[in-house]
């Protein structure tokens, strides 16, 4: 009897631990149910702001995406002008995610290196 009560308490604690998640400042959490983006009544994706939130364990997962401004630095390009002088152009891009659901789907899981590939094409 006593062992079964302890086992039940441990199982309940594990389920509670797995149902709570924290979204850090500078991040947003997007909820996936069986790998699909979870949407609200207005068909907008559920995006969690920083703070403590709850999910259904084993059914829902949360993918954290960086909401801060990102910098993508490109290699410097060398061009020859009409006067036969070298011109070196160095550029960079500042960007931020505006639509987390679309970003997640376009990058195949929110990978920043995939986003950089999309920018270069």
N, C-alpha and C positions, 0 to 999 in steps of 0.2 A: 504493500500500500504506500509506504513512505517513498520507495524508489519511483513509483509511478507518478506521484505528486511532484517530485523533484524533476523528473523527465518532462512532465507537462509544463512546469514553470520554465525550464530551460528552452523548450520549444517555443513557448509564447514570447520569451525574451528575444530569441533569435528572429522570429517573425517581426516583432516590433522594431528591432534594430535594422532589419532589411527594408522596412517600409518608410523609414525616415531618411531624408537626404537634405543636404545643405548646399545652397547655391552661393558661391563666394561673390564678394563685391568685384565688379568688372567682368562677371560672367552671366550668362543666361542659360537656363536649363530647358531643353526641349524633351517632351515626354514621348516615348515610343511604346506602343502596345503591340506586341508580337512583331516588332520591326517596322510598323507603320506609324506615321506621325499622328498623334492624338489631336483631335480638333474639338472645339467647343460648339455650342448651339448655333452660332453664327458662321460656322465653317472656317473659323480662324484657328491656326495652330495654337496649342497650349504652350505658351512660353512663360517660364517661371522667372520672376525677378529675384534678386538676392534675398536670402533668408532661409528659414526652416520650412520644409514642405513634406508632404506625404505621398506615397505611391502604393500601388498594389504589388506586393512582392511576388516574384517569379513570373508575373504577367507583364508588368510595365518596367521599362528601364528608362533612365534619364541620361541624355547626352549633354555634356557641358560644352558650351560654345563661348569663345572669347568675344565680349562685347566692346572691348576697348579699340582704339584706333590702331590699326596695323600698318606697318611700313614694309613695302617690298622694294628692295634696292636692286636695280638692274645693272648689268655690266656696262662699263663705258664703251661707247661706240666711236669709231674713228672714221671720219669722212674727209675726202680731199675736195677742196673748194676749186672753183674755176681758176683761181690764181695759183693753183698747185700748192696750197698750204694745207697742213693738217688741221682739222677741227675735231676736237674730242668733246663728245656730248655725254654727260653723265645725268642720269635721271632716276627718279624714285616715285613711288606711288603711295599715297596715304589713303587707306580705305577702312571702312567699318561695315559690319553686317547690319543690314536694315531689315531683311526678311529672313528670319532664322530657319523657317521651314524650307524655303526655296534654296537657301544656302546649303542646308543639310542634304537635300536631294541632289543638287547640282554637283556637289563635291564628293558624293558617295560616302557620306558619314561625317562630314565636317572637318576633313583633313586640310590644313592650311597649305600644304605643298600642292594639293590638287587645286586649290583656289588660285595659287600663283600660276599654275599651268593654264587655267582658264583666262587669266589676265593677259598672258603672253600671246594667246591665239586671237 
